[in-house]
Amino acid sequence: SAAEHGMNASTFTARVIASTGADVAAALSGAIGAMSGPLHGGAPARVIPMIEEAEQTGDARAVVKGILDR
């Protein structure tokens, strides 16, 4: 389908719900629920502080090295 790009958690959830014969609204609701988790849709929130630190310091290499050295 052109509406998805692979088998991630939200896509899988929507497909499972749709396969039960539920309507589109139910499938989308389930997909949004899966997307709200910190390991799927919330994952970028963990990266934003790293990007901001790299912008503030002007040294992305040092920021990444500091993170890896922790």
N, CA, C and O atoms as a GROMACS GRO file, in nm:
protein
  280
    1SER      N    1   0.084  -0.119   0.000
    1SER     CA    2   0.000   0.000   0.000
    1SER      C    3   0.088   0.124   0.000
    1SER      O    4   0.197   0.123   0.056
    2ALA      N    5   0.042   0.229  -0.061
    2ALA     CA    6   0.118   0.354  -0.065
    2ALA      C    7   0.109   0.430   0.067
    2ALA      O    8   0.181   0.528   0.086
    3ALA      N    9   0.022   0.386   0.156
    3ALA     CA   10   0.002   0.459   0.283
    3ALA      C   11   0.099   0.415   0.392
    3ALA      O   12   0.096   0.472   0.502
    4GLU      N   13   0.182   0.318   0.367
    4GLU     CA   14   0.276   0.273   0.469
    4GLU      C   15   0.410   0.239   0.404
    4GLU      O   16   0.419   0.230   0.282
    5HIS      N   17   0.511   0.221   0.486
    5HIS     CA   18   0.645   0.200   0.431
    5HIS      C   19   0.713   0.075   0.484
    5HIS      O   20   0.833   0.058   0.462
    6GLY      N   21   0.643  -0.011   0.550
    6GLY     CA   22   0.704  -0.133   0.601
    6GLY      C   23   0.623  -0.192   0.713
    6GLY      O   24   0.507  -0.157   0.733
    7MET      N   25   0.686  -0.281   0.786
    7MET     CA   26   0.615  -0.350   0.892
    7MET      C   27   0.665  -0.301   1.028
    7MET      O   28   0.732  -0.375   1.100
    8ASN      N   29   0.632  -0.179   1.061
    8ASN     CA   30   0.664  -0.128   1.194
    8ASN      C   31   0.544  -0.153   1.286
    8ASN      O   32   0.444  -0.209   1.242
    9ALA      N   33   0.555  -0.112   1.410
    9ALA     CA   34   0.452  -0.143   1.509
    9ALA      C   35   0.315  -0.086   1.472
    9ALA      O   36   0.214  -0.155   1.484
   10SER      N   37   0.311   0.039   1.427
   10SER     CA   38   0.181   0.099   1.396
   10SER      C   39   0.118   0.037   1.272
   10SER      O   40  -0.003   0.017   1.267
   11THR      N   41   0.199   0.007   1.172
   11THR     CA   42   0.147  -0.059   1.052
   11THR      C   43   0.095  -0.197   1.084
   11THR      O   44  -0.014  -0.235   1.041
   12PHE      N   45   0.172  -0.273   1.161
   12PHE     CA   46   0.130  -0.407   1.201
   12PHE      C   47  -0.002  -0.401   1.277
   12PHE      O   48  -0.093  -0.479   1.251
   13THR      N   49  -0.012  -0.307   1.371
   13THR     CA   50  -0.134  -0.293   1.451
   13THR      C   51  -0.254  -0.262   1.363
   13THR      O   52  -0.359  -0.324   1.377
   14ALA      N   53  -0.238  -0.167   1.272
   14ALA     CA   54  -0.348  -0.131   1.182
   14ALA      C   55  -0.390  -0.250   1.096
   14ALA      O   56  -0.510  -0.273   1.076
   15ARG      N   57  -0.295  -0.326   1.047
   15ARG     CA   58  -0.326  -0.441   0.962
   15ARG      C   59  -0.399  -0.550   1.040
   15ARG      O   60  -0.495  -0.609   0.990
   16VAL      N   61  -0.355  -0.575   1.162
   16VAL     CA   62  -0.421  -0.677   1.244
   16VAL      C   63  -0.565  -0.636   1.273
   16VAL      O   64  -0.657  -0.716   1.260
   17ILE      N   65  -0.584  -0.510   1.312
   17ILE     CA   66  -0.719  -0.463   1.343
   17ILE      C   67  -0.806  -0.469   1.218
   17ILE      O   68  -0.921  -0.514   1.225
   18ALA      N   69  -0.754  -0.425   1.104
   18ALA     CA   70  -0.832  -0.428   0.980
   18ALA      C   71  -0.865  -0.572   0.939
   18ALA      O   72  -0.972  -0.597   0.883
   19SER      N   73  -0.774  -0.666   0.968
   19SER     CA   74  -0.798  -0.805   0.929
   19SER      C   75  -0.913  -0.869   1.007
   19SER      O   76  -0.963  -0.974   0.968
   20THR      N   77  -0.955  -0.807   1.116
   20THR     CA   78  -1.068  -0.859   1.192
   20THR      C   79  -1.201  -0.812   1.136
   20THR      O   80  -1.307  -0.854   1.182
   21GLY      N   81  -1.196  -0.725   1.036
   21GLY     CA   82  -1.317  -0.670   0.977
   21GLY      C   83  -1.360  -0.538   1.039
   21GLY      O   84  -1.464  -0.484   1.006
   22ALA      N   85  -1.278  -0.488   1.130
   22ALA     CA   86  -1.309  -0.359   1.193
   22ALA      C   87  -1.301  -0.248   1.089
   22ALA      O   88  -1.236  -0.264   0.985
   23ASP      N   89  -1.366  -0.138   1.117
   23ASP     CA   90  -1.366  -0.027   1.021
   23ASP      C   91  -1.233   0.048   1.024
   23ASP      O   92  -1.149   0.028   1.112
   24VAL      N   93  -1.216   0.136   0.927
   24VAL     CA   94  -1.091   0.210   0.911
   24VAL      C   95  -1.060   0.295   1.034
   24VAL      O   96  -0.945   0.306   1.075
   25ALA      N   97  -1.162   0.356   1.093
   25ALA     CA   98  -1.140   0.440   1.211
   25ALA      C   99  -1.079   0.359   1.325
   25ALA      O  100  -0.992   0.408   1.396
   26ALA      N  101  -1.125   0.236   1.343
   26ALA     CA  102  -1.070   0.151   1.449
   26ALA      C  103  -0.925   0.115   1.420
   26ALA      O  104  -0.841   0.116   1.510
   27ALA      N  105  -0.896   0.083   1.294
   27ALA     CA  106  -0.758   0.048   1.257
   27ALA      C  107  -0.665   0.167   1.277
   27ALA      O  108  -0.554   0.151   1.328
   28LEU      N  109  -0.709   0.285   1.237
   28LEU     CA  110  -0.626   0.404   1.254
   28LEU      C  111  -0.609   0.439   1.401
   28LEU      O  112  -0.501   0.483   1.443
   29SER      N  113  -0.713   0.421   1.478
   29SER     CA  114  -0.705   0.448   1.621
   29SER      C  115  -0.601   0.357   1.687
   29SER      O  116  -0.521   0.403   1.769
   30GLY      N  117  -0.603   0.231   1.652
   30GLY     CA  118  -0.504   0.138   1.706
   30GLY      C  119  -0.363   0.173   1.663
   30GLY      O  120  -0.269   0.166   1.742
   31ALA      N  121  -0.348   0.211   1.536
   31ALA     CA  122  -0.216   0.249   1.485
   31ALA      C  123  -0.163   0.371   1.557
   31ALA      O  124  -0.044   0.378   1.590
   32ILE      N  125  -0.250   0.467   1.582
   32ILE     CA  126  -0.208   0.588   1.655
   32ILE      C  127  -0.167   0.552   1.797
   32ILE      O  128  -0.070   0.607   1.850
   33GLY      N  129  -0.240   0.459   1.858
   33GLY     CA  130  -0.203   0.414   1.992
   33GLY      C  131  -0.065   0.352   1.994
   33GLY      O  132   0.014   0.380   2.084
   34ALA      N  133  -0.034   0.269   1.895
   34ALA     CA  134   0.099   0.208   1.887
   34ALA      C  135   0.206   0.314   1.861
   34ALA      O  136   0.316   0.306   1.915
   35MET      N  137   0.172   0.412   1.780
   35MET     CA  138   0.267   0.518   1.745
   35MET      C  139   0.302   0.605   1.865
   35MET      O  140   0.408   0.669   1.866
   36SER      N  141   0.216   0.608   1.965
   36SER     CA  142   0.239   0.696   2.080
   36SER      C  143   0.346   0.644   2.175
   36SER      O  144   0.390   0.717   2.264
   37GLY      N  145   0.388   0.521   2.158
   37GLY     CA  146   0.488   0.464   2.248
   37GLY      C  147   0.626   0.525   2.229
   37GLY      O  148   0.659   0.571   2.120
   38PRO      N  149   0.707   0.526   2.334
   38PRO     CA  150   0.840   0.588   2.327
   38PRO      C  151   0.938   0.515   2.235
   38PRO      O  152   1.039   0.573   2.195
   39LEU      N  153   0.911   0.390   2.202
   39LEU     CA  154   1.002   0.316   2.114
   39LEU      C  155   0.962   0.322   1.968
   39LEU      O  156   1.030   0.264   1.882
   40HIS      N  157   0.853   0.392   1.937
   40HIS     CA  158   0.810   0.403   1.798
   40HIS      C  159   0.797   0.551   1.763
   40HIS      O  160   0.896   0.613   1.724
   41GLY      N  161   0.683   0.608   1.776
   41GLY     CA  162   0.663   0.749   1.742
   41GLY      C  163   0.736   0.845   1.835
   41GLY      O  164   0.771   0.956   1.795
   42GLY      N  165   0.758   0.802   1.958
   42GLY     CA  166   0.825   0.888   2.055
   42GLY      C  167   0.976   0.883   2.048
   42GLY      O  168   1.044   0.958   2.119
   43ALA      N  169   1.030   0.796   1.966
   43ALA     CA  170   1.176   0.780   1.958
   43ALA      C  171   1.249   0.910   1.923
   43ALA      O  172   1.355   0.936   1.981
   44PRO      N  173   1.199   0.992   1.830
   44PRO     CA  174   1.270   1.116   1.799
   44PRO      C  175   1.286   1.210   1.918
   44PRO      O  176   1.379   1.290   1.921
   45ALA      N  177   1.197   1.200   2.015
   45ALA     CA  178   1.206   1.287   2.132
   45ALA      C  179   1.336   1.265   2.209
   45ALA      O  180   1.385   1.356   2.276
   46ARG      N  181   1.393   1.146   2.199
   46ARG     CA  182   1.519   1.116   2.266
   46ARG      C  183   1.638   1.176   2.191
   46ARG      O  184   1.744   1.196   2.249
   47VAL      N  185   1.620   1.203   2.064
   47VAL     CA  186   1.728   1.254   1.980
   47VAL      C  187   1.734   1.407   1.979
   47VAL      O  188   1.841   1.464   1.962
   48ILE      N  189   1.621   1.471   1.997
   48ILE     CA  190   1.615   1.617   1.989
   48ILE      C  191   1.715   1.685   2.082
   48ILE      O  192   1.784   1.777   2.038
   49PRO      N  193   1.728   1.643   2.210
   49PRO     CA  194   1.829   1.708   2.295
   49PRO      C  195   1.972   1.692   2.241
   49PRO      O  196   2.055   1.781   2.259
   50MET      N  197   2.000   1.580   2.177
   50MET     CA  198   2.133   1.558   2.120
   50MET      C  199   2.158   1.656   2.005
   50MET      O  200   2.267   1.713   1.994
   51ILE      N  201   2.058   1.674   1.921
   51ILE     CA  202   2.070   1.767   1.808
   51ILE      C  203   2.087   1.910   1.860
   51ILE      O  204   2.170   1.986   1.809
   52GLU      N  205   2.008   1.946   1.961
   52GLU     CA  206   2.019   2.080   2.018
   52GLU      C  207   2.157   2.104   2.078
   52GLU      O  208   2.213   2.212   2.063
   53GLU      N  209   2.211   2.003   2.147
   53GLU     CA  210   2.344   2.018   2.206
   53GLU      C  211   2.449   2.035   2.097
   53GLU      O  212   2.540   2.117   2.110
   54ALA      N  213   2.437   1.959   1.988
   54ALA     CA  214   2.531   1.972   1.878
   54ALA      C  215   2.522   2.110   1.814
   54ALA      O  216   2.624   2.168   1.776
   55GLU      N  217   2.402   2.163   1.803
   55GLU     CA  218   2.385   2.298   1.748
   55GLU      C  219   2.446   2.403   1.839
   55GLU      O  220   2.513   2.496   1.792
   56GLN      N  221   2.424   2.389   1.970
   56GLN     CA  222   2.474   2.488   2.066
   56GLN      C  223   2.626   2.487   2.074
   56GLN      O  224   2.689   2.593   2.081
   57THR      N  225   2.686   2.367   2.074
   57THR     CA  226   2.831   2.359   2.087
   57THR      C  227   2.902   2.378   1.954
   57THR      O  228   3.018   2.419   1.950
   58GLY      N  229   2.832   2.347   1.845
   58GLY     CA  230   2.894   2.355   1.714
   58GLY      C  231   2.989   2.240   1.685
   58GLY      O  232   3.062   2.242   1.587
   59ASP      N  233   2.988   2.139   1.772
   59ASP     CA  234   3.080   2.026   1.756
   59ASP      C  235   3.004   1.894   1.771
   59ASP      O  236   3.005   1.832   1.878
   60ALA      N  237   2.938   1.853   1.664
   60ALA     CA  238   2.858   1.731   1.667
   60ALA      C  239   2.943   1.609   1.698
   60ALA      O  240   2.899   1.518   1.768
   61ARG      N  241   3.065   1.606   1.646
   61ARG     CA  242   3.153   1.491   1.670
   61ARG      C  243   3.179   1.474   1.820
   61ARG      O  244   3.175   1.362   1.871
   62ALA      N  245   3.206   1.583   1.891
   62ALA     CA  246   3.231   1.576   2.035
   62ALA      C  247   3.106   1.534   2.112
   62ALA      O  248   3.115   1.460   2.210
   63VAL      N  249   2.991   1.580   2.067
   63VAL     CA  250   2.865   1.542   2.133
   63VAL      C  251   2.843   1.392   2.120
   63VAL      O  252   2.811   1.325   2.218
   64VAL      N  253   2.859   1.340   1.999
   64VAL     CA  254   2.841   1.196   1.977
   64VAL      C  255   2.943   1.116   2.056
   64VAL      O  256   2.909   1.015   2.117
   65LYS      N  257   3.068   1.160   2.055
   65LYS     CA  258   3.172   1.090   2.131
   65LYS      C  259   3.138   1.089   2.280
   65LYS      O  260   3.154   0.987   2.346
   66GLY      N  261   3.090   1.202   2.332
   66GLY     CA  262   3.052   1.209   2.472
   66GLY      C  263   2.939   1.113   2.506
   66GLY      O  264   2.939   1.052   2.613
   67ILE      N  265   2.844   1.100   2.416
   67ILE     CA  266   2.732   1.008   2.438
   67ILE      C  267   2.781   0.863   2.436
   67ILE      O  268   2.742   0.783   2.521
   68LEU      N  269   2.866   0.831   2.341
   68LEU     CA  270   2.918   0.694   2.330
   68LEU      C  271   3.011   0.658   2.445
   68LEU      O  272   3.021   0.540   2.482
   69ASP      N  273   3.078   0.757   2.502
   69ASP     CA  274   3.170   0.731   2.613
   69ASP      C  275   3.100   0.711   2.747
   69ASP      O  276   3.162   0.666   2.843
   70ARG      N  277   2.972   0.743   2.754
   70ARG     CA  278   2.899   0.730   2.881
   70ARG      C  279   2.887   0.588   2.925
   70ARG      O  280   2.828   0.560   3.029
   0.00000   0.00000   0.00000
